[in-house]
């Protein structure tokens, strides 16, 4: 009876050791990834809270039968924004744009240009930053 007890204990001990090794080998990278994801989430959340923009004015000029729009934007938040990551939607359509500056610094102002937009009448502009913060502006062309 003594040998069978030792053998059973050895088998169970080795099985527990192997199980712990497998679990830690697969769980530690997953836990590390979750921790890194949470850190990124917290960073993005803080940046979203500290991001704010204000569309000051939209000026337009005739370009043949179409219009060029010059959009003035002020960064009222405390985060430096990359202007190439903005999106501009006018009347529900995503627009291509150019910007005078690569970055929009806090309390800074920059100009976005959207060219060759057809149509006159009421326009609704939505501008979204890289952090998902948006501002709206309504104006009349024509």
Order of alpha helices (4+ residues) and beta strands (2+ residues): alpha-beta-beta-beta-beta-beta-beta-beta-beta-beta-beta
